[in-house]
Amino acid sequence: MMLRFIAFLLLFTASLGWVPAGAAELVFPLGSHVGLVPPAGFVASKRFPGFEDPDTQSSIVVATLPPQAYPSLEASVTTEALKKQGVVEDKRETLTFAEGKALFVVGYEEQNGQKFRKSMLLGQLPEGVALVAVVVPEAAVKTHTDDVVRASLSTLAVRAVVPLDEQIALVPFKLTDLSGLRPVRVLGNAGVVLTEGASDTPAAGSQPMFAVTIGQGGPEQAAERANYARTLLTEGLGDVKDLRVISGDMLRLGGGTSPTYELQAEAKEAFTDTPMKLVQWVRFGPGTHVRMVGIARADQWTAAFPHFRAVRDGVAPRD
């Protein structure tokens, strides 16, 4: 069914680079590289990447994919392929943009006795593929006509960079106390890197750095968590060598029920032999864990550690 196809699209993200003139009129859904001028009544959705009209229960789902995805996607939207998904096509055309082209397909689909107008745009742009799927209940077709939808999709644009605050808003935890540190990078949708200092791309030996990531899994048995945390400690630490653990302890922070294992270590910066100090906290939860790592030069450690600890205490699930 078409809805399953749309759900499939939500799993993909990629970076594209074209934003046309008039971009000030465009709306980009939170965290999305693809934006457009939505039809009247549509607002950016808080539930999925795209737009929705709550009055008519209509939706516009947007996604971006790597350039190499275009041939297989084009094959998946042939008339016969759509028919197998339950969509009866009655209109197909090619739209031309200043920087690329797009296939625009329109048809009907019936689900549970209700009929929907379905529109899909598959855009081939220099740096990637833009995919937009529009779902309009039959009762709203006179409001969101094919011409209205087509006009909106014709404004398709792609921005090269998603603002950092939008990327952070998609991470499944929040940072309630930055303690003077500032975010400089988001790791997919699973982590945030912070630093204290002038550089946005610091080396490990130049200024303090702190990273918070969420991962799946982790031992349920308390006795196994220390070894698990020690194994994690070496991951992603390619800028240091001669790592030596100096302490380890299980904590119950704030009287909470989520156990947190702390490891402190010493090391050397890999290229200059600068003495470094590190701390890692791993907070264990049901089927998941939050890993927090702070690193700073030994001569910065006394000042940096309280900030790391404050950020740690401010990591909380997103509402």
Buried (B, 14 or more C-beta within 10 A) or exposed (E): EBBEBBEEBEEEBBBBBBBEEEBEEBBBBBBBBBBBBBBEBBEBBEEBBBBBBEEBBBBBBBBBBBBEBBEEBBEBBEEEBBEEBBBEBEEBEEBEBEBBEBBBBBBBBEEEEEEBBBBBBBBBBEBBBBBBBBBBBEEBBEBBBBEBBBEBBBBBBBBEEBEBEBBBEBBEBBBEBBBBBEBBBBBEEBBBBBBBBEEEEBBBBBBBBBBBBBBEEBBEEEEEBBEBBBEBBEEEBEBBEEBEBEEBEBBEBEEEEBBBBBBBBBBBBBEEEBBBBBBBBBBBEEEEBBBBBBBBBEEBBEEBBEBBBBBBBBBEEEE
